Amino acid sequence: MTITIVNSLPEDQWRHFVEKHPAGNVFHTPEMFHVFSQTKGFRPELWAATKQRRILALLLPVQITLMNGLLRRFTTRAVAYGSLLYEAGEEGEEGEEALSQLLQTYRRETDGVPLFTELRNLSNLETIQSILREHGFVYENYLNYLINLKLSTDVLFENFGRRTRKNIRRGLRQGEVVIEEATERDQVNVCYDLLCRSYHKAHVPLADISLFQAALEILHPKGMVRFTLARVDQAAIAASVELLYKDVIYGWYGGVDRTYSSRVPNELLMLDILKWGVENGYSLYDFGGAGKSDEEYGVRDFKAKFGGELVCYGRNTYVHSPTLFRLSKQGYRFLRWCL
């Protein structure tokens, strides 16, 4: 039987493949696909290589459009948030061949609307970099921090930077910041307001609120998302959104009201999330990216304070339209300036 490329799968089979795959992550799940399907400006796609109804490779790019109309072609990119999966066990060679055919078909049949497709690698893909290069997916370094949660909370805290521990102790003594889990739609709206302020200050586009509403509706009942708020009195001053899958907590979005920075709400929020992870049997906290090694990135400095392991799984990018891509980079810089 030959390898077949398909754009749909039975959900039970799809879910089972991701659950059993060692590198299967939350972004590969049908649940995340449905969340993206309900998000304004997002259009997820499924590409899979199968043989005799067996999944050998899986790619789930999400087309993200910042502007519609005539500017759509200049503002649409595709992001595979969990990168890709391929069968690497006893069927390793067959899995690699299936992956190669999948990438070849994807490149040929993608309609040209996305300027580029970016694979955000959440695990080490060194063994298949030659296949990715062959199909034009260029590698670039991209850092991340991973925190081991298979520790006692005391040891976890001692791994924090000295100044971070001092600030957290001061914040705990003051007792002004209260941490609470957000489980209702109006609380999620409060989280989103904080995200909007932070992303606006950083001049970075933020996904529509429908992303977070869909996550609450679809993921929360299955224990796959956690919204957390920090408050002083009745004022919400910081928010964090984590995705939960298998034994991993994925840092997803965070925002803070910087007028309350002296209360160290972000640090207290992070401590609460990590302690919750330890107490609930999670093994790893994935910070969700820490930028390129050769670029200054303030967020990386914040994440480094919590004593995680610095890794570089990188990203791979294929540019569908080089000319439009060059033009769009200029436009994106202008858009960020306007935010």
GIHUPE-V677546 format. One record per run of one state. SS is the DSSP state (hx for helix, st for strand, lp for the rest). FROM is the first residue (numbers start at 1). TO is the last residue. If there is no record, write none. Layout:
ss:SS from:FROM to:TO
ss:SS from:FROM to:TO
//
This chain:
ss:lp from:1 to:3
ss:st from:4 to:6
ss:lp from:7 to:10
ss:hx from:11 to:20
ss:lp from:21 to:25
ss:hx from:26 to:28
ss:lp from:29 to:29
ss:hx from:30 to:37
ss:lp from:38 to:41
ss:st from:42 to:44
ss:lp from:45 to:46
ss:st from:47 to:51
ss:lp from:52 to:53
ss:st from:54 to:59
ss:lp from:60 to:61
ss:st from:62 to:65
ss:lp from:66 to:68
ss:hx from:69 to:74
ss:lp from:75 to:75
ss:st from:76 to:80
ss:lp from:81 to:83
ss:st from:84 to:86
ss:lp from:87 to:91
ss:hx from:92 to:109
ss:lp from:110 to:115
ss:st from:116 to:120
ss:lp from:121 to:125
ss:hx from:126 to:134
ss:lp from:135 to:137
ss:st from:138 to:140
ss:lp from:141 to:142
ss:st from:143 to:148
ss:lp from:149 to:152
ss:hx from:153 to:158
ss:lp from:159 to:161
ss:hx from:162 to:174
ss:lp from:175 to:176
ss:st from:177 to:182
ss:lp from:183 to:184
ss:hx from:185 to:202
ss:lp from:203 to:208
ss:hx from:209 to:222
ss:lp from:223 to:224
ss:st from:225 to:232
ss:lp from:233 to:234
ss:st from:235 to:245
ss:lp from:246 to:247
ss:st from:248 to:256
ss:lp from:257 to:257
ss:hx from:258 to:263
ss:lp from:264 to:264
ss:hx from:265 to:279
ss:lp from:280 to:283
ss:st from:284 to:286
ss:lp from:287 to:297
ss:hx from:298 to:304
ss:lp from:305 to:308
ss:st from:309 to:312
ss:lp from:313 to:314
ss:st from:315 to:319
ss:lp from:320 to:321
ss:hx from:322 to:338
ss:lp from:339 to:339
//
